[in-house]
Each structure stands twice: as C-alpha cells, then as structure tokens.
C-alpha cells in the first residue's frame, strides 16, 4: 500500500496565505485586498475560488492595481482577468501576476447584477 504524501503549503521560501476567506460579494459589487510585495519577489500567484448561485448569469473578474507607496493606487487598469464561470458551481483558478511596484491591490468584481458570489483567495509571492 502506498502512503499518501503530506500536503505541502510551503516550498523553498514560497508560502501561501489565505487573504480572503469566504467573502460574500453582492451583485455588481467587489472586494479589495491590498498586498505588500516582499523584498526580492517580483510576482504573485493569486488563487481565486468563486462559488456561484445556481441562477447566476455572470461570474467574477479580477482587476490589478499598482502603487509605489501603498496609498496612491492606479485609478485605471489594463490588467484584468476573467475567472471561470458556471452557474451553481465552484470554480478555482490560479492567476500569475507580475508585481511592477511594491504594493498591489487585487479587486474581485461580481459581474452578476442579481446574485451574490462567495469568494476566497490565496496568494503566493514568487
């Protein structure tokens, strides 16, 4: 019999942190998470899990905003990620984001105009 391998959450200085834990995002609303990029890291692997209502017609979108000082963030962004969507299902995907400044704001937007979505997110700096 083969012994199951233990679950790894930290590999060679890569630590994963849950930054959003089951947030309920209202229709047409969003949740923000501000991150400080550790010295020596140049990116982040952002894993998003979204649980959609069975009647939902649209999913979530991830927007990324940057800041050189942790206070003044971009007002507009071209860095937008569409997250997988299927009504009544939970969809998870990891998005790799380049960190061009020491501060990053992750915005997870609920595009559905009628139904809330439940989201969780994890970050691993790379």
Buried (B, 14 or more C-beta within 10 A) or exposed (E): EEEEEEEEEEEEEEEBEEBBEEBEBEBEEBBEBBBEBEEEBEBBBBBBBBBBBEEBEBBBBBBBBBBEEBEEBBEEEEBEBEBBBEBEEEBBBEBEBEBEBBBBBBBBBBBBEEBBBBBBBBBBBB
